[in-house]
Amino acid sequence: MSKAPVIKIADKENPNAKPITEETIHKFVKLVNAGLVDGGYGTLDDDEDTTHIKPGEMCVEEAVTRALDLPFNDQPFCVSVNTRALKISLNDDVEWRSDKHRGQGLKRLGIAQLGTHQKFNDEQLIVEVMNYFTRLFAMELYKAGTEAEKHLKKDSATDDMVAAAILFKPAARHLYNAPSERNVTVLRDVFNFSSEFFQALDELHTELQEFLQRNEVEATAGIINNFADYFGYSDNERVRFYEQVCEDMVQILVALKAEGVKFLHLTKPPKPFTKHITAIE
């Protein structure tokens, strides 16, 4: 029988910090199930009384400090800088339908992030998040190319539509396999041909380009909301899309071997939402 997982988080600045165990995770899950608020209480004085703050009245990082018996704030020392920034963006700025939905969406990501303050490639996290949204855009570009091809069968097809049919799918394949800010920027020349027919996609491209130029996970919520707007999702679909993106962020942490992923078996992932997925052939 295998031993129960444990994460030792104590360091020089926090020598008395208790190890994270399954009991800790169960405590965190209970707090998150009560719902999470955007913003939370922020930075508090060390001597400030926080015992009155109840479940359902804290943000995700504050729930972490409460579960780990750390000083109550939104800056748990056991979470890396970029991982925390990503989580705060998803907590505060994604257009969640309710506090309960926010809690369910961020639950597994809140677990996976634990222990990233040590032996974790925090800079690579930025790269993987940028690549994720670039590939998501590439799938939409490929879909647009397929739509343009259908118009070629019509005598009324314009030069712009012909250009889109010729250029979009090859560009999408290249972008998906080699996601980068440079390749996204070069696409501006492609969209000059057909923005009249694909104006919304053109605007999404501009928003993605700005997101990549910032190169900060703090801006993640903005691009998520941009994609949800582009897809034209209903309220329920938006929640499912947000939950799926959060789970995809979890899988990025799995690939980067974050310590907290060893506790993911204690929770269930959301039901897959794939309406926005397009296979690139």
C-alpha positions in Angstrom: 0.0 0.0 0.0 1.5 3.4 -1.0 2.0 6.1 1.5 -0.3 9.1 1.6 1.2 12.1 -0.3 2.8 14.9 1.7 4.3 18.2 0.7 6.9 19.7 3.0 6.7 23.5 2.5 8.8 24.8 5.4 11.7 27.0 4.4 14.2 29.5 6.0 11.6 32.2 6.2 8.8 29.9 7.3 10.5 27.1 9.3 7.4 26.2 11.3 5.0 25.8 8.4 3.2 22.4 8.7 3.4 19.9 5.8 0.5 19.7 3.4 -1.4 16.4 3.8 -4.7 15.0 2.5 -6.3 16.4 5.7 -5.2 19.9 4.6 -6.6 19.4 1.1 -10.0 18.2 2.5 -10.1 21.4 4.6 -9.3 23.5 1.6 -12.0 21.8 -0.5 -14.6 22.4 2.2 -13.7 26.1 2.2 -13.9 26.4 -1.6 -17.2 24.5 -1.8 -18.7 27.3 0.2 -17.9 29.6 -2.7 -15.1 32.1 -3.5 -15.4 35.9 -3.8 -13.5 38.2 -6.1 -11.0 40.5 -4.5 -11.1 39.0 -1.0 -9.5 41.0 1.8 -6.1 41.6 0.2 -3.1 42.4 2.4 -3.9 42.6 6.2 -1.9 43.6 9.2 -0.3 40.7 11.0 -2.1 41.5 14.2 -5.5 42.0 12.5 -8.3 39.7 13.7 -9.5 37.5 10.9 -11.4 34.9 12.8 -14.7 36.5 11.8 -14.0 35.7 8.1 -16.2 32.8 7.3 -16.2 30.2 4.4 -17.7 31.8 1.3 -16.2 35.2 2.2 -12.6 34.7 0.9 -10.8 34.4 -2.4 -9.0 31.3 -3.4 -5.5 32.3 -2.1 -7.0 33.3 1.3 -8.7 29.9 1.4 -5.3 28.4 0.9 -3.8 30.3 3.9 -6.8 29.4 6.1 -6.5 25.7 5.2 -2.8 25.6 5.8 -3.0 27.5 9.1 -0.9 30.3 7.7 -1.3 34.0 8.4 -4.6 35.0 6.7 -3.8 36.8 3.4 -3.9 36.4 -0.4 -0.1 35.7 -0.6 0.5 32.1 0.6 4.3 31.7 0.6 4.1 28.1 -0.8 2.8 29.4 -4.2 5.1 30.7 -6.8 4.8 34.3 -8.1 3.5 33.5 -11.5 1.2 30.7 -10.3 -0.3 33.1 -7.8 -0.7 35.8 -10.4 -2.5 33.4 -12.7 -4.9 32.3 -9.9 -5.7 35.8 -8.8 -6.5 36.8 -12.4 -8.8 33.8 -12.8 -10.4 34.5 -9.4 -10.9 38.2 -9.7 -11.4 39.0 -13.3 -13.0 36.1 -15.1 -16.8 36.7 -15.4 -17.9 33.9 -13.2 -21.7 33.5 -12.9 -21.6 33.2 -9.1 -19.3 32.6 -6.1 -20.2 28.9 -6.1 -19.2 28.6 -9.8 -15.9 30.4 -9.0 -15.2 28.0 -6.2 -15.9 24.9 -8.3 -13.8 26.3 -11.2 -10.8 27.1 -9.2 -10.8 24.1 -6.8 -8.4 21.8 -8.6 -6.1 24.6 -9.7 -5.9 25.8 -6.1 -4.7 22.3 -5.1 -2.3 21.8 -8.0 -0.5 25.1 -7.3 0.6 24.1 -3.8 4.4 23.8 -3.3 5.3 25.7 -6.5 7.5 28.0 -4.4 10.2 25.4 -4.7 11.6 23.2 -7.5 9.1 24.7 -10.1 9.8 26.3 -13.4 7.8 29.5 -12.9 8.9 31.1 -16.1 7.9 28.1 -18.2 4.4 28.5 -16.8 4.1 31.8 -18.7 5.3 30.2 -21.9 2.8 27.3 -21.6 -0.1 29.7 -20.8 0.7 31.9 -23.8 1.0 28.8 -26.1 -2.3 27.5 -24.8 -4.3 30.5 -26.0 -2.3 30.8 -29.2 -3.3 27.2 -30.1 -6.9 28.0 -29.1 -6.8 30.9 -31.7 -5.2 28.6 -34.3 -8.2 26.3 -34.1 -10.5 29.2 -34.7 -8.4 30.3 -37.7 -8.5 26.8 -39.1 -12.3 26.7 -38.7 -12.5 30.0 -40.5 -10.4 28.6 -43.3 -12.8 25.7 -43.7 -15.8 28.1 -43.9 -13.9 30.1 -46.6 -13.3 27.0 -48.7 -17.1 26.4 -48.8 -17.5 29.8 -50.5 -15.1 28.9 -53.3 -17.8 26.8 -54.8 -19.9 29.9 -55.3 -19.5 32.2 -58.3 -19.9 35.1 -55.9 -16.7 34.4 -54.0 -14.6 37.5 -53.6 -10.9 37.9 -53.8 -10.8 38.3 -50.1 -12.6 35.1 -49.5 -10.4 33.2 -52.0 -7.3 34.6 -50.1 -8.8 33.3 -46.8 -9.5 29.9 -48.3 -5.9 29.7 -49.4 -4.1 31.1 -46.4 -6.0 30.4 -43.2 -5.6 26.7 -42.8 -1.9 26.5 -43.6 -1.3 29.4 -41.3 -3.4 27.7 -38.5 -1.4 24.5 -38.8 1.9 26.4 -38.5 0.7 28.5 -35.6 -0.6 25.5 -33.7 2.7 23.6 -34.1 4.9 26.6 -33.5 3.0 29.0 -31.2 4.9 32.2 -30.6 4.3 36.0 -30.5 6.2 36.5 -33.7 4.0 34.0 -35.6 0.9 35.6 -34.2 2.1 39.1 -35.3 3.0 37.9 -38.8 -0.7 36.9 -39.2 -1.6 40.6 -39.5 -0.6 40.4 -43.1 -3.0 37.5 -43.6 -5.9 39.3 -42.0 -5.5 42.3 -44.2 -7.0 40.2 -47.0 -10.2 39.2 -45.3 -11.1 41.2 -42.3 -14.4 42.2 -44.0 -15.6 38.6 -43.8 -14.0 37.6 -40.5 -14.0 40.9 -38.5 -14.7 39.2 -35.2 -11.8 36.8 -35.7 -9.6 39.7 -36.8 -10.5 41.5 -33.5 -9.7 38.4 -31.5 -6.4 38.2 -33.2 -5.6 41.8 -32.1 -6.6 40.9 -28.5 -4.4 37.8 -28.5 -1.5 39.8 -29.9 -1.8 42.3 -27.1 -2.0 39.5 -24.6 1.2 37.9 -25.9 3.0 41.2 -26.0 2.3 41.8 -22.3 3.8 38.3 -21.5 2.1 38.3 -18.1 -0.2 35.7 -16.7 -2.0 38.6 -14.8 -3.7 39.3 -18.1 -5.1 35.8 -18.5 -8.7 36.5 -17.5 -8.9 39.2 -20.1 -8.1 36.9 -23.0 -10.4 34.2 -21.6 -13.3 36.7 -21.5 -12.4 37.7 -25.1 -12.6 34.1 -26.3 -15.9 33.6 -24.5 -17.3 36.7 -26.1 -16.1 35.6 -29.5 -17.7 32.2 -29.1 -21.0 33.9 -28.2 -21.6 31.5 -25.3 -24.7 31.5 -23.1 -24.3 32.0 -19.4 -24.2 28.3 -18.8 -21.7 27.7 -21.6 -19.4 30.4 -20.4 -19.2 28.8 -16.9 -18.4 25.4 -18.5 -15.8 27.1 -20.8 -14.2 28.8 -17.8 -14.1 25.5 -15.9 -12.5 23.8 -18.8 -9.8 26.5 -19.2 -9.1 26.2 -15.4 -8.8 22.4 -15.8 -6.4 22.9 -18.8 -4.3 25.2 -16.6 -4.3 22.3 -14.1 -2.9 20.0 -16.8 -0.2 22.5 -17.5 0.9 22.3 -13.9 0.8 18.5 -14.2 3.1 18.7 -17.2 5.4 21.0 -15.2 5.4 18.6 -12.3 4.0 20.9 -9.7 4.0 19.3 -6.2 0.3 19.9 -5.6 -0.8 17.7 -8.4 -0.2 14.6 -6.2 -3.4 15.5 -4.4 -5.7 15.9 -7.5 -7.0 12.4 -6.9 -9.0 13.8 -4.0 -11.3 15.8 -6.4 -13.1 15.1 -9.7 -12.3 17.2 -12.8 -15.2 19.0 -14.4 -17.2 17.3 -17.2 -15.2 18.0 -20.4 -16.5 21.0 -22.5 -15.2 20.8 -26.0 -17.5 23.0 -28.0 -14.7 25.3 -28.8 -12.3 22.6 -29.9 -11.5 22.1 -33.6 -9.3 19.3 -34.9 -6.5 20.6 -37.1 -5.7 18.1 -39.9 
